Amino acid sequence: ALALVPEVSCCAFTDACDDRAFAESTGTNDHEWLTARIAFLGPFDGMVEVTLSERTARDLCASMLGTDDTSELAESAGVDFAGEFANMVCGSWLTDMFGQAAFDLAPPMTERWVSPNLEGDLYLRINDAPVRARLRLVGAMGGSQPMGRA
């Protein structure tokens, strides 16, 4: 879902990377980062968290809207899109993995960071920009645990 959503919705190129390659591609952290979290409740409960640079969020938002010009976007577009991106990734993953099971998704919460904790469960580059995702599950699947395939 982390690769599929930007490819399908934003016409973006995704590339897998490991934690070392991710750390190298984050550079000097001289730009702001956004972490969007979305909690879900259902047959089991959990949370999806996605961290990406604000510039990447704005670029993906513009692409999704069919423009290359991020100057046309509202000031809050990066923050708003980061939350929607986490929502789309979470919904896509839950649908892909659990089909017709019913889940309730909370509204996304997005935080702005200058230097966030970039440790995560999954790493990806979208249009050569680093993105980190973390998935936490609790409830019927057996306690709090990280789980991949997002």
Steps between C-alpha positions, in 0.01 A plus 500: 500500500787739577627460141164453327328816628761749369542309174128482422372822659796732443672354190815469712792262469568288806813311588563269793781585737635363825568694819860579399406634157215692662736662752736600220218650292369716786808716462559778746137525618507864391129497420186439700347156536138402547380195690139405442332238719167333447348262754255227405256281695343175385567128534830626640621853571809678387666804356678587176764771514669656195790748512608700197645841432259787460648563154421141399145532634447822302648343184275194530198721570567708188545187291175354628327825403656491153746788530877536532475841664498469878480881530131467407436296815375638830751541782348203683503267197799293616357441846154424363636266234723311746188415702307397191798296378508307830124450470532361146790269596313372806175443307679331213695270733195402706294430186778301336578291807157459659250542217147555623582540872357823640742753652441850634780746421559802720580834339873527426723696736804668345801642681778717362862416592836655427686181595262208567581148611533331163511144630220298349373168378492575127708730283441619147611771263229681310641698208840452670375660824508292821177386665469297819199301619417328825211268571390402851232242570320425825202289593374174355816422307699451818630803683688808384744419224648651186374343179626547145349492154367855517 
